[in-house]
Amino acid sequence: MTWLTHRLRSPGGQVSWPPSGQHWRLCGSKQKEIRAPRFGGGRRSYGGSASARGIDPRSCHHGERWPIRGGDVVVLLGFVCREIVVFQVLQDVHLSEEARMEVVDVDLSDRTYPIYIGSGLLDKPELLQKHVKGKNVLVVTNTTVAPLYLEKVVGLLKANGSKINVESVILPDGEKYKDMGTLMKVFDKAVETRMDRRCTFVALGGGVIGDMCGFAAAAFLRGVNFIQIPTTLMAQVDSSVGGKTGVNHPLGKNLIGAFYQPQCVVIDTDTLSTLPERELCSGIAEVVKYGLIRDAKFFEWQEENMDKLLARDPDALAYAIKRSCENKAEVVSLDEKEAGLRATLNLGHTFGHAIETGIGYGGWLHGEAVAAGTVMAADLSFRLGWIDASLQSRILNLLERAKVPVAPPSTMTVEKFQNIMAVDKKVVDGDLRLILLKGELGNCVFTSAYDTKALEETLHSFCSS
């Protein structure tokens, strides 16, 4: 369903209800002409194509429904001078593609690519097909997502008489399979099906699938095109955007990989309807970080709308995804390969990655570990005197409301944290650099210039030994 706040306006500007059959225009950034219903004899219709009981428009109430061309429906909210205000338009009103989705660009000069965000995008074959460069496509997905969306995506690629040859490879689901052995299955399928240098890999799934498919695309034949179709909130707001790809090593998360940008990212928000609640909450943890590190108003919006996010309110989720993508796209555009600014997107990740590695990949979801890591980073920031107690409390409260862990599991010891963090990707010349909050909400630093005693105090406060 498409929600609008446009108006219907008579071309002639009449104050009264227009004569039967007069054209009215859907006004706004995207315009659409429709015809007013005919009235008479207690019935109303449009050219005989739709019919219903006639109602005097001057006495219409909020929520009144009436048919227009082809049986379409609009909902009247009332009258404003010469205009009829329209709030809801069902999908049968054929609005332009641009009116139904948001587009956020990741600006990387000649490698700039779009992030498409909207409902029903997996019903638009042209959207996907225009980003396929050659005639061969390999869809990479997993055992959970394949039964839900693989057939649909294959159908999109082959629709409208397309001559695209589509192959697929279905991987086991879970972080514990994000390794070189599983990645080899993608290469095996690509070689067996004779994918060439003009082929396109399509990542259909969550963050694990996106990371592995992207890395496979970066390495196969020294680089082929790829497209991201993220189906989890975590992937939609974070991992599918920015070109970080890779797999885990037994000693550390995401230690093997490459920066490799997709041709586009297609985010169909309808896929969240099949997402388990635990996965939804995990994704919300990544949304929270954007407000903390650079977007105070977004954090405040989350405080006001957390219940709506958890209830999967479509407008709230669409806004959270769009705002998260806008924040990440801006950062990636300024610092694609994480020389400094982009590292701030890893708030809570150093602690979180240590948790994931320490308890075994897949024991906790990524967002769950990041949530606990964010609380630990806030604790350290407070101990350093860089944030006040009220901000620390707000962070804890919001993550608790998001139903994610706010402390590491009891099996994580101080020694385990220290050993794993020592091989973190952000270690340079033996110094562990951390993303910490400093100053007012929306500000952070990426630094190794902190009191290591404060770090030890934080670890001891969250670990039993």
C-alpha positions as CSV (number, residue, x, y, z in Angstrom):
1,M,0.0,0.0,0.0
2,T,1.2,3.5,-0.9
3,W,0.7,6.3,1.5
4,L,0.6,9.8,0.1
5,T,-0.2,13.4,1.3
6,H,-1.1,14.8,-2.2
7,R,-4.3,16.6,-3.2
8,L,-6.8,16.3,-6.0
9,R,-7.2,19.6,-7.8
10,S,-9.6,20.6,-10.5
11,P,-7.9,22.1,-13.6
12,G,-10.6,24.8,-13.7
13,G,-10.3,25.6,-10.0
14,Q,-14.0,25.2,-9.2
15,V,-14.9,25.6,-5.6
16,S,-17.9,23.2,-5.9
17,W,-17.8,19.5,-6.7
18,P,-16.8,19.2,-10.4
19,P,-19.3,18.2,-13.1
20,S,-19.6,14.5,-13.8
21,G,-16.6,13.1,-15.5
22,Q,-14.3,16.1,-15.1
23,H,-10.6,15.4,-14.8
24,W,-8.9,16.2,-11.5
25,R,-5.1,16.1,-11.0
26,L,-3.1,14.4,-8.2
27,C,-0.9,17.3,-7.2
28,G,2.6,17.0,-5.7
29,S,6.1,16.1,-6.8
30,K,4.6,13.3,-8.9
31,Q,1.4,14.2,-10.7
32,K,-1.3,11.8,-11.9
33,E,-4.6,12.7,-13.6
34,I,-7.7,10.8,-12.7
35,R,-11.4,11.5,-13.4
36,A,-14.0,12.4,-10.8
37,P,-16.9,9.9,-10.3
38,R,-20.2,10.5,-12.0
39,F,-23.2,11.2,-9.6
40,G,-26.8,10.7,-10.2
41,G,-29.8,8.5,-9.4
42,G,-28.4,7.6,-6.0
43,R,-25.4,5.9,-7.6
44,R,-22.0,7.0,-8.8
45,S,-19.6,5.5,-11.2
46,Y,-16.6,6.2,-13.4
47,G,-17.4,5.5,-17.1
48,G,-19.3,2.4,-16.1
49,S,-16.1,0.7,-14.8
50,A,-16.9,1.0,-11.1
51,S,-20.1,1.7,-9.2
52,A,-21.2,2.4,-5.7
53,R,-23.9,4.1,-3.7
54,G,-23.9,7.9,-4.4
55,I,-22.9,10.2,-1.5
56,D,-23.0,14.0,-1.6
57,P,-19.3,15.0,-1.5
58,R,-20.1,18.1,0.5
59,S,-21.0,15.9,3.4
60,C,-18.2,13.4,3.1
61,H,-16.5,12.4,6.3
62,H,-12.9,11.4,7.1
63,G,-12.2,7.9,5.8
64,E,-14.9,8.1,3.1
65,R,-14.0,5.8,0.2
66,W,-15.1,6.1,-3.5
67,P,-14.1,4.3,-6.7
68,I,-12.2,5.9,-9.6
69,R,-10.9,4.5,-12.8
70,G,-10.7,0.7,-13.0
71,G,-12.1,0.3,-9.5
72,D,-9.2,2.1,-7.8
73,V,-9.9,3.6,-4.4
74,V,-8.9,6.8,-2.6
75,V,-9.7,8.0,0.9
76,L,-11.0,11.5,1.3
77,L,-9.9,13.5,4.4
78,G,-11.9,16.5,3.6
79,F,-11.9,19.7,1.5
80,V,-9.4,22.5,1.4
81,C,-10.7,25.4,-0.8
82,R,-10.6,24.1,-4.4
83,E,-8.9,20.9,-3.5
84,I,-9.8,17.5,-2.2
85,V,-7.1,16.2,0.1
86,V,-6.1,12.6,-0.5
87,F,-4.3,10.5,2.1
88,Q,-4.3,6.9,0.9
89,V,-4.0,5.5,-2.6
90,L,-4.2,1.8,-3.2
91,Q,-1.6,0.2,-5.5
92,D,-4.0,0.0,-8.4
93,V,-3.4,3.7,-9.0
94,H,-0.4,3.4,-11.1
95,L,2.0,6.0,-9.6
96,S,5.4,6.4,-11.1
97,E,8.2,4.2,-9.8
98,E,9.9,7.2,-8.2
99,A,6.8,8.0,-6.1
100,R,6.9,4.5,-4.5
101,M,10.5,4.4,-3.4
102,E,13.3,6.4,-2.0
103,V,16.7,6.5,-3.7
104,V,19.9,7.2,-1.7
105,D,23.1,7.6,-3.7
106,V,26.5,6.4,-2.4
107,D,28.7,9.1,-4.1
108,L,32.0,7.5,-5.2
109,S,32.6,9.5,-8.4
110,D,32.5,7.1,-11.4
111,R,31.5,4.2,-9.0
112,T,28.5,6.0,-7.5
113,Y,25.6,3.6,-7.0
114,P,22.0,3.8,-5.8
115,I,20.3,2.4,-2.8
116,Y,16.6,1.7,-3.6
117,I,14.3,1.7,-0.6
118,G,10.6,0.9,-0.8
119,S,7.7,-1.6,-0.6
120,G,7.2,-4.0,-3.4
121,L,10.6,-3.5,-5.1
122,L,10.8,-7.3,-5.7
123,D,7.9,-6.9,-8.0
124,K,9.8,-4.6,-10.4
125,P,11.9,-6.6,-12.9
126,E,13.2,-3.5,-14.7
127,L,14.8,-2.2,-11.4
128,L,17.0,-5.2,-11.1
129,Q,17.6,-6.0,-14.8
130,K,19.0,-2.6,-15.6
131,H,22.0,-3.2,-13.2
132,V,22.9,-6.6,-14.8
133,K,25.8,-6.0,-17.1
134,G,26.1,-9.3,-18.9
135,K,23.9,-12.3,-19.7
136,N,24.8,-14.5,-16.8
137,V,23.8,-14.1,-13.2
138,L,24.7,-16.2,-10.1
139,V,22.3,-15.7,-7.1
140,V,23.9,-16.5,-3.8
141,T,21.5,-17.2,-1.0
142,N,21.0,-19.5,2.0
143,T,18.7,-22.3,3.2
144,T,16.4,-19.9,5.1
145,V,15.9,-17.2,2.4
146,A,15.8,-19.4,-0.6
147,P,12.3,-20.9,0.0
148,L,11.0,-17.4,0.6
149,Y,12.5,-15.3,-2.2
150,L,14.8,-17.2,-4.6
151,E,12.0,-18.1,-7.1
152,K,10.8,-14.5,-7.1
153,V,14.2,-13.0,-7.8
154,V,14.9,-15.6,-10.5
155,G,11.6,-14.7,-12.0
156,L,12.4,-11.0,-11.9
157,L,15.7,-11.5,-13.7
158,K,14.0,-13.6,-16.5
159,A,10.9,-11.4,-16.8
160,N,9.8,-9.5,-19.9
161,G,11.5,-11.7,-22.3
162,S,14.9,-11.2,-20.7
163,K,17.7,-13.5,-22.1
164,I,19.5,-13.5,-18.8
165,N,20.8,-17.0,-17.7
166,V,20.3,-17.4,-14.0
167,E,22.1,-19.9,-11.8
168,S,21.9,-20.1,-8.0
169,V,23.9,-21.5,-5.1
170,I,22.3,-22.1,-1.7
171,L,24.6,-21.9,1.3
172,P,24.0,-23.1,4.9
173,D,22.5,-20.3,7.1
174,G,24.4,-18.7,10.0
175,E,27.5,-16.8,11.0
176,K,29.4,-20.0,11.8
177,Y,29.4,-20.7,8.0
178,K,31.0,-17.4,7.1
179,D,34.4,-19.0,6.3
180,M,36.6,-19.9,3.4
181,G,35.2,-23.4,3.1
182,T,31.7,-22.2,2.5
183,L,32.9,-19.4,0.3
184,M,34.5,-22.0,-2.0
185,K,31.0,-23.3,-2.8
186,V,30.3,-20.0,-4.5
187,F,33.5,-20.3,-6.6
188,D,32.7,-23.9,-7.4
189,K,29.2,-23.0,-8.7
190,A,30.6,-20.0,-10.7
191,V,33.2,-22.2,-12.4
192,E,30.8,-25.1,-13.0
193,T,28.2,-22.8,-14.7
194,R,30.9,-20.9,-16.7
195,M,30.3,-17.5,-15.3
196,D,32.4,-15.0,-17.2
197,R,33.9,-11.5,-16.5
198,R,30.6,-9.8,-17.5
199,C,28.5,-11.9,-15.1
200,T,26.8,-10.5,-12.1
201,F,26.6,-12.0,-8.6
202,V,23.4,-11.3,-6.6
203,A,23.5,-11.4,-2.8
204,L,20.0,-12.4,-1.6
205,G,19.9,-12.6,2.2
206,G,21.3,-11.0,5.3
207,G,24.7,-9.7,6.3
208,V,26.5,-13.1,6.1
209,I,25.3,-13.7,2.5
210,G,26.1,-10.1,1.5
211,D,29.6,-10.2,2.9
212,M,30.4,-13.6,1.3
213,C,28.8,-12.9,-2.1
214,G,30.6,-9.5,-2.3
215,F,34.0,-11.1,-1.4
216,A,33.4,-13.8,-4.0
217,A,32.6,-11.2,-6.6
218,A,35.7,-9.2,-5.7
219,A,37.9,-12.3,-6.1
220,F,36.3,-14.3,-8.9
221,L,38.1,-13.6,-12.2
222,R,39.7,-10.7,-10.3
223,G,36.4,-8.9,-10.0
224,V,32.9,-9.2,-11.4
225,N,29.7,-7.1,-10.9
226,F,27.4,-7.8,-7.9
227,I,24.1,-6.6,-6.5
228,Q,22.9,-6.5,-3.0
229,I,19.3,-7.6,-2.1
230,P,19.3,-7.5,1.7
231,T,16.5,-9.3,3.5
232,T,17.3,-8.5,7.2
233,L,17.1,-5.2,8.9
234,M,20.8,-5.5,9.9
235,A,21.8,-5.8,6.3
236,Q,19.4,-3.1,5.1
237,V,20.7,-0.5,7.5
238,D,24.3,-1.4,7.5
239,S,26.2,-4.3,5.9
240,S,24.8,-4.1,2.4
241,V,25.9,-0.5,2.0
242,G,29.6,0.6,1.6
243,G,31.4,-2.4,0.0
244,K,32.8,-4.1,3.1
245,T,33.0,-7.8,2.2
246,G,34.8,-10.8,3.7
247,V,34.8,-13.9,5.9
248,N,35.8,-14.7,9.4
249,H,39.0,-16.3,10.7
250,P,38.9,-18.6,13.8
251,L,41.0,-15.9,15.6
252,G,38.9,-12.9,14.6
253,K,35.8,-11.7,12.8
254,N,36.0,-10.3,9.2
255,L,39.8,-10.5,9.1
256,I,39.8,-11.7,5.5
257,G,38.1,-9.6,2.9
258,A,38.1,-6.6,0.6
259,F,36.4,-3.3,-0.1
260,Y,34.3,-3.9,-3.1
261,Q,31.2,-1.8,-4.0
262,P,28.0,-3.2,-5.5
263,Q,26.2,-2.0,-8.6
264,C,23.2,-1.2,-6.5
265,V,21.4,-2.1,-3.3
266,V,17.7,-3.1,-3.6
267,I,15.9,-2.9,-0.2
268,D,12.4,-4.2,-0.4
269,T,10.9,-3.4,3.0
270,D,8.3,-6.1,2.6
271,T,11.0,-8.7,3.3
272,L,10.9,-7.6,6.9
273,S,7.5,-9.3,7.3
274,T,9.2,-12.7,7.4
275,L,12.0,-11.6,9.7
276,P,12.1,-13.3,13.1
277,E,11.7,-10.9,16.1
278,R,15.2,-11.6,17.3
279,E,16.7,-10.6,14.0
280,L,14.6,-7.5,13.9
281,C,15.9,-6.4,17.3
282,S,19.4,-7.2,16.3
283,G,19.1,-4.8,13.3
284,I,17.7,-2.1,15.5
285,A,20.9,-2.1,17.5
286,E,22.8,-1.0,14.4
287,V,20.2,1.8,13.8
288,V,20.9,3.1,17.3
289,K,24.6,3.7,16.6
290,Y,23.9,6.3,13.9
291,G,22.2,8.5,16.3
292,L,25.0,8.2,18.9
293,I,27.9,8.9,16.6
294,R,26.6,11.6,14.3
295,D,22.8,12.2,14.3
296,A,21.4,13.4,17.6
297,K,18.0,14.1,16.1
298,F,17.8,10.5,14.8
299,F,18.6,9.2,18.3
300,E,15.8,11.3,19.8
301,W,13.4,10.1,17.1
302,Q,14.3,6.5,18.0
303,E,13.5,7.2,21.7
304,E,10.1,8.4,20.6
305,N,9.4,5.6,18.1
306,M,11.1,2.5,19.5
307,D,7.7,0.9,20.2
308,K,6.7,1.5,16.5
309,L,9.9,-0.1,15.3
310,L,9.3,-3.2,17.4
311,A,5.7,-3.4,16.2
312,R,7.0,-3.2,12.6
313,D,5.2,-0.1,11.7
314,P,5.9,0.3,8.0
315,D,6.4,4.1,8.1
316,A,8.7,3.9,11.1
317,L,10.8,1.1,9.6
318,A,11.0,2.9,6.2
319,Y,12.3,6.1,7.8
320,A,14.8,4.2,10.0
321,I,16.2,2.4,7.0
322,K,16.4,5.5,4.9
323,R,18.0,7.7,7.6
324,S,20.5,4.9,8.4
325,C,21.4,4.6,4.7
326,E,21.8,8.3,4.3
327,N,24.2,8.5,7.3
328,K,26.2,5.6,6.1
329,A,26.3,6.7,2.4
330,E,27.6,10.1,3.5
331,V,30.4,8.6,5.6
332,V,31.4,6.0,2.9
333,S,31.5,8.8,0.3
334,L,34.0,10.7,2.4
335,D,36.1,7.7,3.6
336,E,35.5,4.6,1.5
337,K,38.4,2.5,2.9
338,E,38.2,3.5,6.5
339,A,41.2,5.7,6.9
340,G,39.5,7.5,9.8
341,L,35.9,8.8,9.6
342,R,34.4,5.5,8.5
343,A,35.8,3.7,11.5
344,T,33.4,5.6,13.7
345,L,30.6,3.4,12.2
346,N,32.1,0.7,14.3
347,L,31.0,2.0,17.7
348,G,30.7,-1.0,20.0
349,H,32.1,-3.3,17.4
350,T,35.5,-3.9,19.0
351,F,33.8,-5.3,22.1
352,G,31.1,-6.9,20.1
353,H,33.4,-8.7,17.7
354,A,35.3,-10.0,20.7
355,I,32.0,-11.4,22.1
356,E,31.2,-13.1,18.8
357,T,34.6,-14.6,18.5
358,G,34.9,-15.6,22.1
359,I,31.6,-17.5,22.4
360,G,31.8,-19.0,18.9
361,Y,30.4,-17.5,15.7
362,G,26.6,-17.8,15.6
363,G,26.2,-18.0,19.4
364,W,24.9,-14.4,19.4
365,L,23.6,-12.4,16.5
366,H,25.9,-9.6,15.3
367,G,23.5,-6.9,16.5
368,E,23.2,-8.5,19.9
369,A,26.9,-8.4,20.4
370,V,27.2,-4.9,19.1
371,A,24.5,-3.8,21.5
372,A,26.4,-5.1,24.5
373,G,29.6,-3.6,23.0
374,T,27.9,-0.2,22.7
375,V,27.0,-0.2,26.4
376,M,30.6,-1.1,27.2
377,A,31.9,1.7,25.0
378,A,29.5,4.1,26.7
379,D,30.7,2.9,30.1
380,L,34.3,3.5,29.1
381,S,33.4,6.9,27.7
382,F,31.8,7.8,31.0
383,R,34.8,6.6,33.1
384,L,37.0,8.8,31.0
385,G,34.8,11.8,31.8
386,W,33.9,12.2,28.1
387,I,30.1,11.8,28.5
388,D,27.8,12.5,31.4
389,A,25.7,10.0,33.3
390,S,22.4,11.1,31.7
391,L,23.6,10.1,28.2
392,Q,25.0,6.8,29.5
393,S,21.6,6.1,31.0
394,R,19.7,7.0,27.8
395,I,21.8,4.6,25.8
396,L,21.2,1.8,28.2
397,N,17.5,2.5,28.4
398,L,17.0,2.6,24.6
399,L,18.9,-0.6,24.0
400,E,16.9,-2.3,26.8
401,R,13.7,-1.2,25.1
402,A,15.1,-2.7,21.8
403,K,15.2,-6.1,23.6
404,V,18.9,-6.7,22.9
405,P,21.6,-7.7,25.4
406,V,23.2,-4.9,27.3
407,A,26.1,-6.9,28.8
408,P,28.4,-9.7,27.5
409,P,27.6,-13.3,28.3
410,S,29.1,-14.7,31.6
411,T,31.6,-16.9,29.6
412,M,33.5,-13.8,28.5
413,T,36.4,-13.1,30.8
414,V,38.7,-10.1,30.9
415,E,41.6,-12.2,29.6
416,K,39.4,-13.4,26.7
417,F,38.4,-9.9,25.8
418,Q,42.0,-8.7,25.9
419,N,43.4,-11.5,23.8
420,I,40.8,-11.2,21.0
421,M,40.9,-7.4,20.9
422,A,44.6,-7.5,20.5
423,V,44.1,-8.8,16.9
424,D,41.3,-6.5,16.1
425,K,41.5,-4.8,12.6
426,K,41.8,-1.4,14.3
427,V,45.1,-2.2,16.1
428,V,47.9,-0.2,14.6
429,D,51.5,-0.5,15.7
430,G,50.4,-2.4,18.8
431,D,47.9,0.3,19.9
432,L,44.2,-0.6,20.1
433,R,42.1,2.2,18.7
434,L,38.5,2.5,19.9
435,I,35.4,4.4,18.9
436,L,34.2,6.3,22.0
437,L,31.6,8.9,22.7
438,K,32.8,12.3,23.6
439,G,30.8,15.5,24.3
440,E,27.2,16.0,23.5
441,L,24.9,13.3,21.9
442,G,26.0,12.7,18.3
443,N,29.7,13.1,18.8
444,C,32.4,10.5,18.9
445,V,36.2,10.0,18.5
446,F,38.3,7.3,17.0
447,T,41.4,7.2,19.1
448,S,44.1,5.2,21.0
449,A,44.6,8.2,23.3
450,Y,42.7,6.9,26.3
451,D,43.6,5.7,29.8
452,T,44.1,2.0,29.5
453,K,43.3,1.6,33.2
454,A,39.8,2.9,32.5
455,L,39.5,0.2,29.8
456,E,40.5,-2.5,32.3
457,E,38.0,-1.1,34.8
458,T,35.2,-1.4,32.2
459,L,36.2,-4.9,31.4
460,H,36.3,-5.9,35.0
461,S,32.9,-4.3,35.7
462,F,31.3,-6.4,32.9
463,C,33.2,-9.7,33.5
464,S,33.2,-11.9,36.5
465,S,36.9,-12.7,36.1
